[in-house]
């Protein structure tokens, strides 16, 4: 029987500092929306213009 290789995480060597979210947004008490996209950010910019009372990342 073949030996199973132990899984290693290639991203483990990179540490990511978590942002201090209350200081990132002008008003952290506003609703928050997270956009995952793969384009030029046009949807995100338009959405931010339409909903100025929302924190969008």
Secondary structure, DSSP 8 states (H G I E B T S, - for coil): ---------TTTTS------HHHHSS-TTSEEE----SSSSHHHHHHHHH-TTEEE-
